[in-house]
Amino acid sequence: MILSDQTIREMMDADTLRIDPINDHQIQPASVDIRLGNHFLKIDENAIESIALDEPAKYVEFESDEVIIPPHSFLLATTREYIKLPENLTAFVEGRSSIGRMGLFIQNAGWVDPGFEGEITLELYNANRLPIRLKADRRIAQLVFAQMDKEAGTPYRGKYQGQRKAVGSQVYMDKEVNPG
């Protein structure tokens, strides 16, 4: 079941769902708009010849209140909001339609597990032939919340729990790479 604005507000008032900071206009009929933070990562294309799944990628890290994403380029960004989901609620990250119509694809693998806590790292891709300029604090994506039939037996406690700022891929830490 997708949560309504009323249920979202009730859960936030009861402190079972945390989104901080938040303004009332961010709460939509069936979602919450999330804003762009000011911390970014991009692959350091000059330091590596390829990206491998079994070793850490090298990133260039920077903070700015404005960023320009060149055509056909990829960038990691963080949300302004820190969220904390209860163990019976999951969320989907969806790009805002108005932003998508400009050719900016927004993801975070699309899913936030029950029990997750932290800022959300967004994956931004400019599909245009023109650069896209973004400013911190602008609503860029939305969270759609879904109530689970019961609490997760194994809520999220993974490698991105509690993250602050944009966090690069930690796929090299997966169990099939490091079974210990």
Beta strands, then each sheet from edge to edge (+ up, - down):
strand 1: 18-20
strand 2: 27-28
strand 3: 31-43
strand 4: 59-63
strand 5: 66-69
strand 6: 74-84
strand 7: 89-95
strand 8: 104-107
strand 9: 111-112
strand 10: 117-126
strand 11: 132-135
strand 12: 139-147
sheet 1: 1+ 6- 3+ 2-
sheet 2: 1+ 6- 10+ 8-
sheet 3: 1+ 6- 3+ 4-
sheet 4: 1+ 6- 3+ 12- 7+ 9-
sheet 5: 5+ 11-
end
